[in-house]
Amino acid sequence: YAVHVLAADQLAMCRHFARSGDDFSPFAPDETPEGLPALPGCLARIDCAAEARHDGGDHAILIGRVLRATLREGDPLLFWRGRYGDFIHHG
């Protein structure tokens, strides 16, 4: 699996996956060497090999071995207290 860190300008992508979960086609993803979708424009991507899975209430907790990580400069998309923003005190 791959963990993506979205950039501040990727709110539409974030909302898409919050609704439809696994449809990557609108974003024309590349593929990792393992054949996983790699979303374009993300600040970071961490490619992992699954090592273990644990039940966590109504969620699954995945433990992975990092295979590679890629990153670029930029501002992340942040969500806190029910809203998106940069959460920087300007004053």
Backbone as XML, in Angstrom:
<?xml version="1.0"?>
<chain id="A" units="angstrom">
  <residue number="1" name="TYR">
    <atom name="N" x="0.835" y="-1.179" z="0.000"/>
    <atom name="CA" x="0.000" y="0.000" z="0.000"/>
    <atom name="C" x="0.875" y="1.236" z="0.000"/>
  </residue>
  <residue number="2" name="ALA">
    <atom name="N" x="0.262" y="2.388" z="-0.315"/>
    <atom name="CA" x="0.987" y="3.656" z="-0.338"/>
    <atom name="C" x="0.220" y="4.681" z="0.489"/>
  </residue>
  <residue number="3" name="VAL">
    <atom name="N" x="0.961" y="5.465" z="1.256"/>
    <atom name="CA" x="0.399" y="6.569" z="2.030"/>
    <atom name="C" x="0.763" y="7.851" z="1.292"/>
  </residue>
  <residue number="4" name="HIS">
    <atom name="N" x="-0.245" y="8.667" z="0.985"/>
    <atom name="CA" x="-0.032" y="9.932" z="0.278"/>
    <atom name="C" x="-0.277" y="11.095" z="1.223"/>
  </residue>
  <residue number="5" name="VAL">
    <atom name="N" x="0.578" y="12.117" z="1.161"/>
    <atom name="CA" x="0.372" y="13.376" z="1.883"/>
    <atom name="C" x="-0.043" y="14.400" z="0.831"/>
  </residue>
  <residue number="6" name="LEU">
    <atom name="N" x="-1.293" y="14.858" z="0.927"/>
    <atom name="CA" x="-1.819" y="15.769" z="-0.086"/>
    <atom name="C" x="-1.315" y="17.191" z="0.115"/>
  </residue>
  <residue number="7" name="ALA">
    <atom name="N" x="-1.199" y="17.905" z="-1.005"/>
    <atom name="CA" x="-0.801" y="19.313" z="-0.990"/>
    <atom name="C" x="-2.028" y="20.183" z="-0.723"/>
  </residue>
  <residue number="8" name="ALA">
    <atom name="N" x="-1.780" y="21.419" z="-0.304"/>
    <atom name="CA" x="-2.860" y="22.346" z="0.045"/>
    <atom name="C" x="-3.843" y="22.562" z="-1.102"/>
  </residue>
  <residue number="9" name="ASP">
    <atom name="N" x="-3.397" y="22.423" z="-2.345"/>
    <atom name="CA" x="-4.284" y="22.644" z="-3.492"/>
    <atom name="C" x="-4.998" y="21.374" z="-3.957"/>
  </residue>
  <residue number="10" name="GLN">
    <atom name="N" x="-4.987" y="20.318" z="-3.146"/>
    <atom name="CA" x="-5.605" y="19.049" z="-3.532"/>
    <atom name="C" x="-6.875" y="18.726" z="-2.735"/>
  </residue>
  <residue number="11" name="LEU">
    <atom name="N" x="-7.610" y="19.756" z="-2.360"/>
    <atom name="CA" x="-8.840" y="19.557" z="-1.597"/>
    <atom name="C" x="-9.857" y="18.727" z="-2.377"/>
  </residue>
  <residue number="12" name="ALA">
    <atom name="N" x="-9.992" y="18.953" z="-3.679"/>
    <atom name="CA" x="-10.948" y="18.181" z="-4.481"/>
    <atom name="C" x="-10.598" y="16.696" z="-4.455"/>
  </residue>
  <residue number="13" name="MET">
    <atom name="N" x="-9.312" y="16.374" z="-4.522"/>
    <atom name="CA" x="-8.884" y="14.982" z="-4.453"/>
    <atom name="C" x="-9.227" y="14.389" z="-3.092"/>
  </residue>
  <residue number="14" name="CYS">
    <atom name="N" x="-8.985" y="15.140" z="-2.042"/>
    <atom name="CA" x="-9.298" y="14.688" z="-0.693"/>
    <atom name="C" x="-10.781" y="14.371" z="-0.564"/>
  </residue>
  <residue number="15" name="ARG">
    <atom name="N" x="-11.618" y="15.283" z="-1.025"/>
    <atom name="CA" x="-13.071" y="15.080" z="-0.926"/>
    <atom name="C" x="-13.528" y="13.898" z="-1.773"/>
  </residue>
  <residue number="16" name="HIS">
    <atom name="N" x="-12.906" y="13.701" z="-2.923"/>
    <atom name="CA" x="-13.239" y="12.559" z="-3.778"/>
    <atom name="C" x="-13.017" y="11.246" z="-3.024"/>
  </residue>
  <residue number="17" name="PHE">
    <atom name="N" x="-11.856" y="11.089" z="-2.413"/>
    <atom name="CA" x="-11.560" y="9.832" z="-1.723"/>
    <atom name="C" x="-12.335" y="9.680" z="-0.420"/>
  </residue>
  <residue number="18" name="ALA">
    <atom name="N" x="-12.755" y="10.788" z="0.175"/>
    <atom name="CA" x="-13.599" y="10.702" z="1.372"/>
    <atom name="C" x="-14.959" y="10.114" z="1.011"/>
  </residue>
  <residue number="19" name="ARG">
    <atom name="N" x="-15.406" y="10.314" z="-0.222"/>
    <atom name="CA" x="-16.701" y="9.800" z="-0.671"/>
    <atom name="C" x="-16.600" y="8.428" z="-1.318"/>
  </residue>
  <residue number="20" name="SER">
    <atom name="N" x="-15.697" y="8.270" z="-2.293"/>
    <atom name="CA" x="-15.726" y="7.059" z="-3.112"/>
    <atom name="C" x="-14.571" y="6.101" z="-2.865"/>
  </residue>
  <residue number="21" name="GLY">
    <atom name="N" x="-13.691" y="6.428" z="-1.970"/>
    <atom name="CA" x="-12.685" y="5.491" z="-1.488"/>
    <atom name="C" x="-11.646" y="4.970" z="-2.441"/>
  </residue>
  <residue number="22" name="ASP">
    <atom name="N" x="-12.027" y="4.173" z="-3.440"/>
    <atom name="CA" x="-10.999" y="3.468" z="-4.202"/>
    <atom name="C" x="-11.010" y="3.742" z="-5.709"/>
  </residue>
  <residue number="23" name="ASP">
    <atom name="N" x="-11.671" y="4.787" z="-6.171"/>
    <atom name="CA" x="-11.680" y="5.115" z="-7.596"/>
    <atom name="C" x="-10.588" y="6.142" z="-7.892"/>
  </residue>
  <residue number="24" name="PHE">
    <atom name="N" x="-9.451" y="5.659" z="-8.380"/>
    <atom name="CA" x="-8.305" y="6.524" z="-8.669"/>
    <atom name="C" x="-8.370" y="7.127" z="-10.076"/>
  </residue>
  <residue number="25" name="SER">
    <atom name="N" x="-9.254" y="6.626" z="-10.936"/>
    <atom name="CA" x="-9.246" y="6.981" z="-12.357"/>
    <atom name="C" x="-9.366" y="8.479" z="-12.659"/>
  </residue>
  <residue number="26" name="PRO">
    <atom name="N" x="-10.105" y="9.299" z="-11.893"/>
    <atom name="CA" x="-10.180" y="10.718" z="-12.250"/>
    <atom name="C" x="-8.852" y="11.468" z="-12.149"/>
  </residue>
  <residue number="27" name="PHE">
    <atom name="N" x="-7.851" y="10.869" z="-11.525"/>
    <atom name="CA" x="-6.602" y="11.583" z="-11.254"/>
    <atom name="C" x="-5.419" y="11.069" z="-12.062"/>
  </residue>
  <residue number="28" name="ALA">
    <atom name="N" x="-5.649" y="10.161" z="-12.994"/>
    <atom name="CA" x="-4.603" y="9.627" z="-13.867"/>
    <atom name="C" x="-3.332" y="9.287" z="-13.091"/>
  </residue>
  <residue number="29" name="PRO">
    <atom name="N" x="-3.427" y="8.357" z="-12.144"/>
    <atom name="CA" x="-2.248" y="8.038" z="-11.336"/>
    <atom name="C" x="-1.175" y="7.303" z="-12.131"/>
  </residue>
  <residue number="30" name="ASP">
    <atom name="N" x="0.068" y="7.513" z="-11.717"/>
    <atom name="CA" x="1.169" y="6.684" z="-12.195"/>
    <atom name="C" x="1.102" y="5.387" z="-11.403"/>
  </residue>
  <residue number="31" name="GLU">
    <atom name="N" x="2.076" y="4.499" z="-11.621"/>
    <atom name="CA" x="2.157" y="3.272" z="-10.830"/>
    <atom name="C" x="3.506" y="3.187" z="-10.150"/>
  </residue>
  <residue number="32" name="THR">
    <atom name="N" x="3.503" y="2.663" z="-8.924"/>
    <atom name="CA" x="4.752" y="2.371" z="-8.228"/>
    <atom name="C" x="5.350" y="1.115" z="-8.854"/>
  </residue>
  <residue number="33" name="PRO">
    <atom name="N" x="6.603" y="0.778" z="-8.559"/>
    <atom name="CA" x="7.177" y="-0.467" z="-9.071"/>
    <atom name="C" x="6.370" y="-1.711" z="-8.674"/>
  </residue>
  <residue number="34" name="GLU">
    <atom name="N" x="5.600" y="-1.611" z="-7.583"/>
    <atom name="CA" x="4.773" y="-2.738" z="-7.137"/>
    <atom name="C" x="3.390" y="-2.741" z="-7.786"/>
  </residue>
  <residue number="35" name="GLY">
    <atom name="N" x="3.127" y="-1.759" z="-8.663"/>
    <atom name="CA" x="1.843" y="-1.695" z="-9.344"/>
    <atom name="C" x="0.752" y="-0.963" z="-8.588"/>
  </residue>
  <residue number="36" name="LEU">
    <atom name="N" x="1.111" y="-0.221" z="-7.547"/>
    <atom name="CA" x="0.136" y="0.550" z="-6.772"/>
    <atom name="C" x="-0.093" y="1.907" z="-7.423"/>
  </residue>
  <residue number="37" name="PRO">
    <atom name="N" x="-1.302" y="2.479" z="-7.285"/>
    <atom name="CA" x="-1.524" y="3.823" z="-7.814"/>
    <atom name="C" x="-0.710" y="4.862" z="-7.054"/>
  </residue>
  <residue number="38" name="ALA">
    <atom name="N" x="-0.077" y="5.754" z="-7.795"/>
    <atom name="CA" x="0.703" y="6.853" z="-7.213"/>
    <atom name="C" x="0.054" y="8.150" z="-7.674"/>
  </residue>
  <residue number="39" name="LEU">
    <atom name="N" x="-0.632" y="8.828" z="-6.760"/>
    <atom name="CA" x="-1.380" y="10.034" z="-7.105"/>
    <atom name="C" x="-0.443" y="11.181" z="-7.475"/>
  </residue>
  <residue number="40" name="PRO">
    <atom name="N" x="-0.769" y="11.924" z="-8.536"/>
    <atom name="CA" x="0.088" y="13.032" z="-8.966"/>
    <atom name="C" x="-0.050" y="14.247" z="-8.059"/>
  </residue>
  <residue number="41" name="GLY">
    <atom name="N" x="1.050" y="14.995" z="-7.909"/>
    <atom name="CA" x="1.018" y="16.270" z="-7.212"/>
    <atom name="C" x="1.080" y="16.210" z="-5.706"/>
  </residue>
  <residue number="42" name="CYS">
    <atom name="N" x="1.149" y="15.033" z="-5.125"/>
    <atom name="CA" x="1.192" y="14.922" z="-3.663"/>
    <atom name="C" x="2.534" y="15.412" z="-3.127"/>
  </residue>
  <residue number="43" name="LEU">
    <atom name="N" x="2.520" y="15.885" z="-1.887"/>
    <atom name="CA" x="3.769" y="16.338" z="-1.263"/>
    <atom name="C" x="4.681" y="15.173" z="-0.930"/>
  </residue>
  <residue number="44" name="ALA">
    <atom name="N" x="4.093" y="14.071" z="-0.539"/>
    <atom name="CA" x="4.898" y="12.904" z="-0.176"/>
    <atom name="C" x="4.111" y="11.639" z="-0.465"/>
  </residue>
  <residue number="45" name="ARG">
    <atom name="N" x="4.851" y="10.574" z="-0.726"/>
    <atom name="CA" x="4.261" y="9.245" z="-0.869"/>
    <atom name="C" x="5.185" y="8.261" z="-0.180"/>
  </residue>
  <residue number="46" name="ILE">
    <atom name="N" x="4.612" y="7.417" z="0.646"/>
    <atom name="CA" x="5.376" y="6.402" z="1.361"/>
    <atom name="C" x="4.857" y="5.050" z="0.895"/>
  </residue>
  <residue number="47" name="ASP">
    <atom name="N" x="5.681" y="4.317" z="0.155"/>
    <atom name="CA" x="5.310" y="3.002" z="-0.351"/>
    <atom name="C" x="5.679" y="1.956" z="0.686"/>
  </residue>
  <residue number="48" name="CYS">
    <atom name="N" x="4.732" y="1.085" z="0.999"/>
    <atom name="CA" x="4.924" y="0.113" z="2.080"/>
    <atom name="C" x="4.562" y="-1.299" z="1.644"/>
  </residue>
  <residue number="49" name="ALA">
    <atom name="N" x="5.162" y="-2.268" z="2.303"/>
    <atom name="CA" x="4.766" y="-3.669" z="2.191"/>
    <atom name="C" x="4.077" y="-4.035" z="3.498"/>
  </residue>
  <residue number="50" name="ALA">
    <atom name="N" x="2.896" y="-4.613" z="3.406"/>
    <atom name="CA" x="2.131" y="-4.961" z="4.607"/>
    <atom name="C" x="2.872" y="-6.018" z="5.418"/>
  </residue>
  <residue number="51" name="GLU">
    <atom name="N" x="3.022" y="-5.762" z="6.708"/>
    <atom name="CA" x="3.674" y="-6.699" z="7.623"/>
    <atom name="C" x="2.674" y="-7.334" z="8.582"/>
  </residue>
  <residue number="52" name="ALA">
    <atom name="N" x="1.667" y="-6.563" z="9.010"/>
    <atom name="CA" x="0.680" y="-7.084" z="9.966"/>
    <atom name="C" x="-0.588" y="-6.251" z="9.880"/>
  </residue>
  <residue number="53" name="ARG">
    <atom name="N" x="-1.681" y="-6.858" z="10.321"/>
    <atom name="CA" x="-2.981" y="-6.176" z="10.393"/>
    <atom name="C" x="-3.589" y="-6.503" z="11.746"/>
  </residue>
  <residue number="54" name="HIS">
    <atom name="N" x="-4.093" y="-5.473" z="12.424"/>
    <atom name="CA" x="-4.708" y="-5.643" z="13.743"/>
    <atom name="C" x="-6.086" y="-4.997" z="13.736"/>
  </residue>
  <residue number="55" name="ASP">
    <atom name="N" x="-7.031" y="-5.612" z="14.428"/>
    <atom name="CA" x="-8.351" y="-5.018" z="14.585"/>
    <atom name="C" x="-8.260" y="-3.882" z="15.581"/>
  </residue>
  <residue number="56" name="GLY">
    <atom name="N" x="-8.916" y="-2.784" z="15.260"/>
    <atom name="CA" x="-8.947" y="-1.618" z="16.139"/>
    <atom name="C" x="-10.364" y="-1.074" z="16.202"/>
  </residue>
  <residue number="57" name="GLY">
    <atom name="N" x="-11.254" y="-1.809" z="16.842"/>
    <atom name="CA" x="-12.658" y="-1.397" z="16.882"/>
    <atom name="C" x="-13.270" y="-1.563" z="15.508"/>
  </residue>
  <residue number="58" name="ASP">
    <atom name="N" x="-13.762" y="-0.475" z="14.928"/>
    <atom name="CA" x="-14.361" y="-0.550" z="13.595"/>
    <atom name="C" x="-13.347" y="-0.224" z="12.492"/>
  </residue>
  <residue number="59" name="HIS">
    <atom name="N" x="-12.063" y="-0.243" z="12.822"/>
    <atom name="CA" x="-10.994" y="0.029" z="11.860"/>
    <atom name="C" x="-9.993" y="-1.122" z="11.847"/>
  </residue>
  <residue number="60" name="ALA">
    <atom name="N" x="-9.188" y="-1.160" z="10.815"/>
    <atom name="CA" x="-8.046" y="-2.064" z="10.757"/>
    <atom name="C" x="-6.785" y="-1.217" z="10.879"/>
  </residue>
  <residue number="61" name="ILE">
    <atom name="N" x="-5.842" y="-1.675" z="11.674"/>
    <atom name="CA" x="-4.565" y="-0.990" z="11.848"/>
    <atom name="C" x="-3.524" y="-1.782" z="11.066"/>
  </residue>
  <residue number="62" name="LEU">
    <atom name="N" x="-2.935" y="-1.145" z="10.047"/>
    <atom name="CA" x="-1.939" y="-1.806" z="9.217"/>
    <atom name="C" x="-0.542" y="-1.402" z="9.655"/>
  </residue>
  <residue number="63" name="ILE">
    <atom name="N" x="0.322" y="-2.384" z="9.769"/>
    <atom name="CA" x="1.735" y="-2.155" z="10.053"/>
    <atom name="C" x="2.486" y="-2.485" z="8.768"/>
  </residue>
  <residue number="64" name="GLY">
    <atom name="N" x="3.297" y="-1.543" z="8.308"/>
    <atom name="CA" x="3.997" y="-1.756" z="7.053"/>
    <atom name="C" x="5.487" y="-1.513" z="7.166"/>
  </residue>
  <residue number="65" name="ARG">
    <atom name="N" x="6.220" y="-2.162" z="6.276"/>
    <atom name="CA" x="7.653" y="-1.930" z="6.125"/>
    <atom name="C" x="7.810" y="-0.937" z="4.978"/>
  </residue>
  <residue number="66" name="VAL">
    <atom name="N" x="8.489" y="0.173" z="5.236"/>
    <atom name="CA" x="8.661" y="1.208" z="4.214"/>
    <atom name="C" x="9.624" y="0.706" z="3.145"/>
  </residue>
  <residue number="67" name="LEU">
    <atom name="N" x="9.171" y="0.756" z="1.905"/>
    <atom name="CA" x="9.992" y="0.357" z="0.767"/>
    <atom name="C" x="10.728" y="1.550" z="0.173"/>
  </residue>
  <residue number="68" name="ARG">
    <atom name="N" x="10.028" y="2.690" z="0.107"/>
    <atom name="CA" x="10.630" y="3.921" z="-0.409"/>
    <atom name="C" x="9.730" y="5.087" z="-0.042"/>
  </residue>
  <residue number="69" name="ALA">
    <atom name="N" x="10.298" y="6.267" z="-0.064"/>
    <atom name="CA" x="9.523" y="7.484" z="0.188"/>
    <atom name="C" x="9.969" y="8.551" z="-0.802"/>
  </residue>
  <residue number="70" name="THR">
    <atom name="N" x="9.015" y="9.305" z="-1.296"/>
    <atom name="CA" x="9.306" y="10.431" z="-2.176"/>
    <atom name="C" x="8.653" y="11.667" z="-1.579"/>
  </residue>
  <residue number="71" name="LEU">
    <atom name="N" x="9.287" y="12.830" z="-1.782"/>
    <atom name="CA" x="8.696" y="14.057" z="-1.266"/>
    <atom name="C" x="9.126" y="15.242" z="-2.101"/>
  </residue>
  <residue number="72" name="ARG">
    <atom name="N" x="8.334" y="16.316" z="-1.942"/>
    <atom name="CA" x="8.642" y="17.582" z="-2.604"/>
    <atom name="C" x="8.266" y="18.707" z="-1.653"/>
  </residue>
  <residue number="73" name="GLU">
    <atom name="N" x="8.746" y="19.894" z="-1.939"/>
    <atom name="CA" x="8.430" y="21.076" z="-1.134"/>
    <atom name="C" x="6.993" y="21.507" z="-1.382"/>
  </residue>
  <residue number="74" name="GLY">
    <atom name="N" x="6.391" y="22.133" z="-0.386"/>
    <atom name="CA" x="5.055" y="22.689" z="-0.553"/>
    <atom name="C" x="4.293" y="22.688" z="0.755"/>
  </residue>
  <residue number="75" name="ASP">
    <atom name="N" x="3.099" y="23.249" z="0.716"/>
    <atom name="CA" x="2.242" y="23.315" z="1.894"/>
    <atom name="C" x="1.276" y="22.135" z="1.893"/>
  </residue>
  <residue number="76" name="PRO">
    <atom name="N" x="1.092" y="21.488" z="3.047"/>
    <atom name="CA" x="0.198" y="20.333" z="3.118"/>
    <atom name="C" x="-1.267" y="20.746" z="3.238"/>
  </residue>
  <residue number="77" name="LEU">
    <atom name="N" x="-2.146" y="19.841" z="2.848"/>
    <atom name="CA" x="-3.572" y="19.999" z="3.091"/>
    <atom name="C" x="-3.826" y="19.539" z="4.523"/>
  </residue>
  <residue number="78" name="LEU">
    <atom name="N" x="-4.340" y="20.430" z="5.352"/>
    <atom name="CA" x="-4.566" y="20.133" z="6.766"/>
    <atom name="C" x="-6.052" y="20.173" z="7.086"/>
  </residue>
  <residue number="79" name="PHE">
    <atom name="N" x="-6.476" y="19.314" z="8.016"/>
    <atom name="CA" x="-7.860" y="19.267" z="8.476"/>
    <atom name="C" x="-7.838" y="19.223" z="9.993"/>
  </residue>
  <residue number="80" name="TRP">
    <atom name="N" x="-8.572" y="20.138" z="10.621"/>
    <atom name="CA" x="-8.591" y="20.220" z="12.081"/>
    <atom name="C" x="-9.907" y="20.836" z="12.513"/>
  </residue>
  <residue number="81" name="ARG">
    <atom name="N" x="-10.500" y="20.247" z="13.509"/>
    <atom name="CA" x="-11.762" y="20.752" z="14.070"/>
    <atom name="C" x="-12.826" y="21.011" z="13.007"/>
  </residue>
  <residue number="82" name="GLY">
    <atom name="N" x="-12.938" y="20.068" z="12.087"/>
    <atom name="CA" x="-14.005" y="20.132" z="11.105"/>
    <atom name="C" x="-13.792" y="21.048" z="9.920"/>
  </residue>
  <residue number="83" name="ARG">
    <atom name="N" x="-12.562" y="21.554" z="9.744"/>
    <atom name="CA" x="-12.326" y="22.421" z="8.590"/>
    <atom name="C" x="-10.905" y="22.260" z="8.060"/>
  </residue>
  <residue number="84" name="TYR">
    <atom name="N" x="-10.740" y="22.694" z="6.808"/>
    <atom name="CA" x="-9.437" y="22.701" z="6.158"/>
    <atom name="C" x="-8.834" y="24.088" z="6.290"/>
  </residue>
  <residue number="85" name="GLY">
    <atom name="N" x="-7.503" y="24.169" z="6.383"/>
    <atom name="CA" x="-6.851" y="25.465" z="6.458"/>
    <atom name="C" x="-5.369" y="25.321" z="6.694"/>
  </residue>
  <residue number="86" name="ASP">
    <atom name="N" x="-4.682" y="26.477" z="6.855"/>
    <atom name="CA" x="-3.242" y="26.434" z="7.129"/>
    <atom name="C" x="-2.958" y="26.511" z="8.626"/>
  </residue>
  <residue number="87" name="PHE">
    <atom name="N" x="-3.930" y="26.959" z="9.420"/>
    <atom name="CA" x="-3.854" y="26.984" z="10.880"/>
    <atom name="C" x="-2.624" y="27.718" z="11.405"/>
  </residue>
  <residue number="88" name="ILE">
    <atom name="N" x="-2.235" y="28.762" z="10.698"/>
    <atom name="CA" x="-1.116" y="29.599" z="11.122"/>
    <atom name="C" x="-1.691" y="30.856" z="11.753"/>
  </residue>
  <residue number="89" name="HIS">
    <atom name="N" x="-1.182" y="31.210" z="12.915"/>
    <atom name="CA" x="-1.630" y="32.434" z="13.578"/>
    <atom name="C" x="-1.020" y="33.625" z="12.853"/>
  </residue>
  <residue number="90" name="HIS">
    <atom name="N" x="-1.857" y="34.469" z="12.282"/>
    <atom name="CA" x="-1.401" y="35.626" z="11.505"/>
    <atom name="C" x="-1.600" y="36.903" z="12.309"/>
  </residue>
  <residue number="91" name="GLY">
    <atom name="N" x="-0.953" y="37.028" z="13.422"/>
    <atom name="CA" x="-1.182" y="38.268" z="14.105"/>
    <atom name="C" x="-0.536" y="38.336" z="15.401"/>
  </residue>
</chain>
